[in-house]
């Protein structure tokens, strides 16, 4: 059997077990309406639209597993995961969040242990929090409470996250880059319905068939969004109305609706004149006459009374909704007066309640408080006049008036560093015209030039957020991020949430794909995109969490960036020493190799990666501070006067190179700056390294004559070398062992936590190539904890892959405070658990 409305397919013997609601009734079953975040469209193999249940081009959502066509976005249910409390709800127990279909054909039911997936149709159910699978007939007997499954120890529970998000879209709330949405939004707003409709209705060449455009209201007319239906030329009026309702997933009685012809004058008028009265008055006659209009508008017939549902919102009354009959004289106030006794409340408290209209749109849930004297039937008429479809997605809630304190936290970066709170406030007053009576600076990060604003007015928060995007201070653009508040007291004792940082620019498009995956597997509020404000918003969000871990997805440079930010903000964190895991996405990934996370991400299952992080071992690693102090003056910018270059401090995790090693990195860096679009794969990047190295194979240099080395206050004589490298980890240049494995009585065996650096020399490009191939090792020079290098001339220098030309002067390398806690992948094989 196939449903004529939503194409649901079922065997005859299985009809009695069907539990899945049709698309036309699904919105009425949503407990808490939550809008979706739509990602870029694409062809996904064996994916079906959950609205019309067909394949073709589908959108993939960014925080849940819903897939939907362009044409079906408007009909998608606003039933995304509820990932935070929005100032009203107070639920500590979470139920399973079931999503139908698009399971692998090997998926097995948690209840009956039989196959519940299919590659041919939508089948089976999956909880988007814990990942358990079940048949449509079996999932109803699963215990409703969700424990978050295998990843429960690292998921940030939604009950612990508070975010006042009324004026912000889900993209803003989850800090998702909006440039991915431009194409999809344009398709949806301009003529997305037209594109999708041609797939559903094949324009027939049969002379007995007629294809019609159907609009569902004034809003569809203005947007030119219509649906196509194919009906016989001799179809009755009621048959066409039924087909039109079916096209918009409306299951009401067709006797309550009528068709109006669409004309160009309709675009210039608020209402559409009914121009086919004769056809509509006679249900027995054909809806068409000699002149057949190509477009029609479906309208609801006026009613003298209706039955509406009133939902008790967040009042704990033990019922889903109350049905109430309203007539022409029913106002908002009379509705509240009649509903309160049914909910067990006193009518005397009438002024303590309000009626709220909620439009459960797929992209945004819109709320509006109704005036006490507004006529309910007139309000329903206006909604249907705007869109028949919207009426099915509109609810009425009775809400208790409460003096809830609005508190929106906005992270603003890009400000001048090292200023006081008053100075930052003055800058924001001048540039953004903030209202100090509703905006205050709650946190200041002077070293990073960032502040956190606490805003007690929704409209002011939205205004500031939008204005920051187009504001620059000292020629530096500002950036704003909406950040949630984590209530540490509600986090379970055995929970150690994972703070995830992803660099989407690393590893080609793999970083972006990982962002999608981790937002779905975890709470999206614990996943941060590094190109949107850097790591500081994430650390600030987790600043009150008593225990958490960090996962950094990116190359060695990204890892260094996050570790540097952690070192700067450590004193402001309750958990001052979180352990850090690595998912390598770069080219070298030397630190990832040492900690057993692999040579680079190659498409492993993100779920298994999170399980590995949960099972990883905690190890310590040294970090080093490098002071660069140039003694020779450089040409100043003013009056041509020579000025000394100011000293700078950088942090080192992996290695620091001087000479030929840094020169190759510098040439590679310049090549990537000239054509950044080509450097999106490890294979290409390594090819460029080889090309640059071959160009310098005949170069001869005497680096040992241009520098002096002092180790632990002792002068060290350097051999004839072209490059000098200080290594902290036993991996260099994409996995090469520069120090070597041979035993040596002069030095201790290197470790990443021994407080010592190894100093190694290379004689040239050929020597470096031999080390890369595993045929040789470097020249062991020294081992120590304090180093002073004197440069006698400008020399290329690189620290963890970041190269530059360093002027003559002093370079001092010393230990950088406490050791950092890292996570090393366990050697034990993971147990086969989860989804």
FENRA-V25171 format. One line per field, one symbol per residue. phi: phi as a letter, one per 30 degrees, with the letter a starting at -180 (. if undefined). psi: psi as a letter, one per 30 degrees, with the letter a starting at -180 (. if undefined). burial: # if it has 24 or more other C-alpha atoms within 12 Angstrom, else .. A space follows every 10 residues. Layout:
BEGIN
phi: ???
psi: ???
burial: ???
END
This chain:
BEGIN
phi: .bddccidca dddcedcdcd ddedceedcd dbdbdccdcd daccdhcbdd cciccidbdc dcbbcdbade dcedcdddbd ddcadcibdb cccccecdbd ihcddcdbdd ccicdbcacc bdaibbddcc idcadddcdd cdeddcciid cddcdddedc ccadbeccdd dddchceddd cedddddddd addddddddd cdddddddcb cbcbcclddd dddhcbccbc bddcddeddd dddddddchc cdddddbbcb dcbddddcbd bcddcbeddd dcdddddccd ccddbbccbc ddbdabcccc cdhcddcibd abdbcbbdcd ceddddddde ddcicdddce ddbbcccbcd ddcacccbdd ddcddddddd ddddddaddd ddccbbccbd dbddddbccb dccjdddhcd dddddddddd dchdcddbbb dcbbcddcib bcccccbddd ddddeddeec cbbhicddbb bdcdccdddc deddcbeccc cbcdddiicd ddddeedddd dcdedccbcd dcjiddeddd ecdcddaacb bccldddddd ddddddddce dccdcdbddc cbcdbdcdhd ddddcidjdl dbjddedddd ddddcdcdbc bdbbccccbd cddcdddchi ddbddddbbb cbccabbbjd dddddddddd ddddbdddcb bddddddded dddddcdcdb bbdddcbbbb chicdbdcdd bcbbbcccbd abhijdcddj cddbddbddd bdbdibcccb cbcldddddd dddidbbddd cabacbbbcc ccadbdbbbh iccaccdelc bccbdciddc dcccdddddd ddbic
psi: kkkfeggkkk leffefgkfk klfffeeffk ejkklljkak lljkkhkkkf dfglbaklkk lfglgkkkle fgeffkkihl kjflkhfeli kfkklkjkkk ahllfgkkkf efglkglkge lkllkkkfef glklleffff gkkekkggaf gfffkjkfff kkkjgegkle eeeghkkfff feeeeeeeed heeeeeefee jkjkfkfflk kkkkkgaeee eefhjlkklj llfgklefee eeeeeefghk glkffgllkk kklffeffkf lkkjgheeef fjfflkfkae jjkfklkklk kklfllklkj kgbgkifgle lkkkklaffk leeeeeefee efgglkffge fgllkkkjji lffkjkkkkk kfgkkeeeee eeeeeekeef efgklkkkkk kkikjkjkkj kjlglklhll eeeeeeeeee efhljfffkl jekkjeefhl lkkjkgkeee eeeeeeeefg kkkhgkklkk kkklkkjeff klegkilkjk kkjffkhbge eeeeeeeefe eakffgkkjf fifafeeeee egffkfkllk kkjaaeeeee eeeeeeeege fgkeifikkk lkjkfaeehe eeeeggflfk khglkeefee eeeeglkkll kklkkjkjjk ekllklfkgg kkkkkkllkl kkedlkkkbe eeeeeeeeee eeeeifffig keeeeeeeee eeeefgfgkk lieffflkkk khgkkkkkaj lfkkkjkflh kkhhgkjeel fkkkffllkk lfgfgkkkkk lkfaeeeeee eefgfllljk elkafkkkkj kflkkkkkjh fjllkklkak kkklkibllk klkkkkfkkk kjla.
burial: ....#####. .........# .#######.# ########## #....##### ########## ########## ########## #########. #..####### ####..#### ....###... ########## ########## .#...##### ########## ########## #######... #..##.###. ########.# .........# ########## #..####### #.#.###### ########## #..##.#### ###..#.... .#..##..## .....###.. ..#.###### .......### #####..... ##.#.#...# ########## ..#......# ..######## ######...# .....##### ########## ########## .....##### ######.... #..##.##.. .#.##...## #.####.### ########.# ##.##..##. #.#....### ########.# ##..###### ########## ########## ########## ########## ########## ########## ########## ..#.###### ########## ########## #....##### ######..## ########## .......... .........# ########## #########. ........## ##..#..### .##....... ..##.##### #......##. ########## ########## .........# .##.###### #########. ##....#### ########## #.######## ########## ######..## #####..... ...##
END
